[in-house]
Amino acid sequence: MAVLIRMFEGKTSNETSDPRRGDYYLKARALGLTTLNNQNTFNQQISRKEIAIYIARLKTIILDPTLKAAGLSKIVTIS
């Protein structure tokens, strides 16, 4: 989940900041990638099916300029 959010934000993997995993969950939830029902995403391994669902949802957001702009504005306020 963190990787998908970092990709959406345009961040690279060599950043030196120490991100909190909770921030990524909140951002994923704001984007609609995950819900309150699967808030334990970071506490256990996720299945291939789950990661495929997250990727498909993110792809839908990225390909729609309106959804992408709305998503970016939602996650900017979280951190």
C-alpha positions as CSV (number, residue, x, y, z in Angstrom):
1,M,0.0,0.0,0.0
2,A,2.8,2.4,0.9
3,V,4.5,1.8,-2.5
4,L,1.3,2.6,-4.4
5,I,0.7,5.8,-2.4
6,R,4.4,6.8,-2.9
7,M,4.1,6.2,-6.6
8,F,0.9,8.2,-6.8
9,E,2.5,11.1,-5.0
10,G,5.5,10.9,-7.3
11,K,8.1,10.1,-4.6
12,T,11.1,8.0,-5.1
13,S,12.2,5.0,-3.1
14,N,15.5,6.5,-1.9
15,E,14.0,9.2,0.3
16,T,15.5,9.5,3.7
17,S,12.4,10.4,5.7
18,D,11.0,7.9,8.1
19,P,7.3,7.7,7.1
20,R,4.7,6.3,9.4
21,R,2.7,3.5,8.0
22,G,-0.5,4.9,9.4
23,D,-0.2,7.9,7.1
24,Y,-0.1,5.6,4.1
25,Y,-3.3,3.8,5.3
26,L,-5.0,7.2,5.8
27,K,-4.0,8.3,2.3
28,A,-5.1,5.0,0.7
29,R,-8.4,5.4,2.5
30,A,-8.8,9.0,1.3
31,L,-8.2,7.9,-2.3
32,G,-10.7,5.0,-1.9
33,L,-8.1,2.3,-2.3
34,T,-8.9,0.7,1.0
35,T,-11.8,1.0,3.5
36,L,-12.3,1.1,7.2
37,N,-13.1,-2.7,7.0
38,N,-9.6,-3.6,6.0
39,Q,-7.7,-1.2,8.3
40,N,-5.4,-4.0,9.4
41,T,-3.7,-4.0,6.0
42,F,-0.3,-3.2,7.4
43,N,-0.6,-5.7,10.3
44,Q,-0.7,-8.8,8.1
45,Q,0.4,-9.9,4.6
46,I,-2.0,-9.1,1.8
47,S,-2.9,-11.6,-0.9
48,R,-2.2,-11.2,-4.6
49,K,-5.9,-10.7,-5.2
50,E,-5.9,-7.7,-2.7
51,I,-2.9,-6.1,-4.3
52,A,-4.4,-6.6,-7.8
53,I,-7.6,-4.8,-6.5
54,Y,-5.5,-1.9,-5.1
55,I,-3.6,-1.5,-8.4
56,A,-6.8,-1.6,-10.4
57,R,-8.4,1.1,-8.2
58,L,-5.2,3.2,-8.4
59,K,-5.1,2.8,-12.2
60,T,-8.7,4.1,-12.4
61,I,-7.8,7.1,-10.3
62,I,-4.7,7.9,-12.3
63,L,-6.4,7.7,-15.7
64,D,-9.2,10.0,-14.8
65,P,-7.8,13.6,-14.5
66,T,-10.7,14.7,-12.2
67,L,-10.3,11.7,-9.8
68,K,-6.5,12.2,-9.9
69,A,-6.7,15.9,-9.0
70,A,-9.3,15.2,-6.3
71,G,-7.1,12.4,-4.9
72,L,-4.0,14.6,-4.8
73,S,-5.8,17.3,-3.0
74,K,-7.1,14.9,-0.4
75,I,-3.7,13.3,0.4
76,V,-1.8,16.6,0.6
77,T,-3.5,17.4,3.9
78,I,-2.5,14.0,5.5
79,S,1.0,13.8,7.0
